[in-house]
Amino acid sequence: MPVPGQLAVVMPARNEEQLLPAALLSVRAAVRSLRQQCAARSTVTVVLDSCTDGSADVVARLQRDWSSELDLRIVAGSFGTVGASRAAGIAALPPLPGLWIANTDADTVVPPNWLIRQHALAAAGYGLVLGTAVPEPADLSREEYAAWKRQHTLAEGHPHIHGANLGFTEAAYRKAGGFAPLAAHEDVDLVARIKAAGTPWIATDRIRVVTSGRRDGRAPEGFSRYLSQLLRG
């Protein structure tokens, strides 16, 4: 498998003006780290789905302010589901040989090594990388955070799938048929098809992201609903 010369970050957003700045700041830091250590180029695409708040203004401002150091792109429309939003962001990418696609969410902060590590794993021959995600500790009580940790494995070879921390080659994505227009579990659905196609994959805790611990998430059956159900239990 060729070393990726281009990495594309795709981030869906629906009414995320409060959390988008931190998410994009973290991605910018990851892009900087990648540029310093590797020769790979990168783009960042924010998919604005049916936004009625100031999300578009936030991204447009950062696109302008960071134009000299970050290729930040906007795809806007009424996509309806997170699966359709992710698919729209990837469909807008120019077809490039060896393209690596790194997926995250607008309520998520990625670590500085997020793209460097994915680049290294792609160079090692993996076509699919599954990262871990933890809720923002400040959004939960100590007891709630402990309850969450009891249900999760934060280690190499973990069993989890998170759309907020998911990377793959464009070739593996196309071969599997892409994201389905699902309102939830679009990540689990796609990963199952990529694995079934025989793509080499790895699950790692070395690119752990931090996602919002809110209970009123944008996906009806997404992380926030799972968190609410877990904590009620």
N, C-alpha and C positions, 0 to 999 in steps of 0.2 A: 504494500500500500504506500503510495507516494507521500512524502512529507507535505502537509498542507501549506501552500503559499499564501492562502487567503482564508481568513476566519470572518464569519458573519454572526453577529449577535442579534437575536430576534426577541423582542419584548412586547407582548400584548398589554394594553392598558385600557381600562374602562373607568372613567371618573376617578383618577388617581392623582390629582394635582397635589395633594399633601405628601404623598410618598414617592412620587416620581423623581424629585430632585436628588434624594439620597440614593435611590436605585441607580440613576444615571451617573452620579458622582462615583459610585463604586465601580461601575462598568468602565468609566473613563480611566480610573486608576488601573484597572486590569489591562486595558488597552495600552496604557503607558508602559506597564511592566513588560508586556509582550513585545512592544517595540524596542525596548532597551535590551532584551535578551535574545530575541529572534528576528529573523528578516521578514517574517510574515506580515502582510498587510491586514487591516481589519475594517469592517463597517459595523454600524449599529443602527438597527431599524426598529423604531417604535410604531406599533400598530394601534392606532386610536380607534376603538370600536364604540360607536354610538355615544361619544362623550358629550355630556351636557354641562360640564364644569369647566375649569380653566386648564385642563390637561394639555390641550392643543397649544395654548399660550405658553405654558411651561416649556414644552419641548421646542417650540419655535424660538423662544428666547435662548435656550441653551444651545440650540443649533447655530444661532447667530454668534453667541459669545464664544463658543468652542470651535468655530469653523476652521481655525488655523491648526488645530491638533486632533480633531475628531471628525470622522466622516459619519455624521448623524443624519439619518434619513427618516422620513415620516410617511406612513401609509395610513390613510384615514377612510373610514366607511362605516356602514352598518352591517357588520358581519354576523352578529347575533349570538355566537357561541365562541368559547375560548379556542376550540379546535379549529373553527373557521378562521379566527383571527391569526392563530399561529400559521396556518396554511397560507393565508394571504401575505403575511410577512415574508415567508420563504419564497412564494411565487414571484414576489417583486425583486428578488435577488438576481443579478445577472448570472447566467450559467458559466461557471469557471471550473476547469479541471482540478480535482482535488479539494474542492471547497469544503470547509468544516463549518458546521452550523451549531452555535452555542445558544441554548434557549434559557431564558429566565423570565421573571415576572416583574411588574412595575411596583410591587410591594416588597421587593426582595433586595438585599444587599449582598453582593458577591465579594469574595476575598481578592486581594491583589494578584494572587497566583492562579486565578481561575482560568484564564486563557492559556497561560504558560503551561500548566499541567495538562490541559486538554490537547494542546499542540504536541507535547511530548508523548502522550498516550497514542495519539493518531500516528505519529512518526514510528511508534513501536508496533504498529499494525492493527490497532483497535479501530473499529468502525462505529462503535457505540460506547459512550461513557455515561454511567449513571452516578450522579453525585448525591450527597445527603443534604437535608434541609432541616434547620431547627427553628422553632418559633422565637421571636424576640423576647428575651427574658423579662424585659421591662413591661411587657403586655400581660404577663401572667404573675400570679402569686407564687411564692416559693413552693407551696404544696401542689399547685397546678403544674408547674414546670417539672417537679419530681414525678408526677403522674404521667406526664408526657414521656419523660426519659425512660420510665419503666417499660414502655411499649415499643421502644425503638432501639435499633442496633446502630451505633455510630462507630463503624469499623470498616476495614477493607473487606470486601465481599458481602456487604450488607444486602438485605433483600428489598430495599425500598426503591420506588420510582417517583420522581418529582419533575413535573414540567418546568419548575423554577430552577432546575439544575440538571440539565440534560443536553448532551452533545452527540453529534453524529455526522458522518460524511453525507454530502448531498447525494452521492451515488446510493448509499444504503437507504436513505430517505425515499428516493424515487423508486428504488426496487421494491420497497415495502408498500408503496402506494400513497405515502404522505399522511398527514394528519386528517382524520375523519372529522366532519363538522359536529362534534359532540359537545354537549354543554359541560361535561365533566368526564374524567378518566380518559381523556384523549391521549394523554401521555402513556398510560398503561396499555391502551389499545395499540398505539404505534409501536411501542417497545416490543410487544409480543410478536408483531409481524416482522420487525427487523430481526429479532432473534430467530424466528422461524425460517427466515431467508438464509440463515447460516452466517450472519455477520459476526465477526469476533467482537466480544464485548467485555467490559470490566465495570465493576461496581466499586467506587472508591469514596473514602471519607476525607480525602486530602484536599478537596475543593469545597468544603462545607459552606453553604450559604445560610443567611439568616433572613427569615421571612416574617411578615407581620403576624402577630398573635391575636389579631382582632377576631371578633365573632360574626361580623357582618361583611363577609367577603363578597366578591363580585361573581364568582362561579357558584351556582346553587348547590352543588355537591362537592365543592372543592375543599381546600385545606382548612378553611375557617369552620365549615360545617363539621368536618371530622374532628377538629379541635373541640368544638362545642359538645359534640356527642361524647367524646372521650372524657372531658372534664365533668359532664353530668354523671357519667358512669362512675 
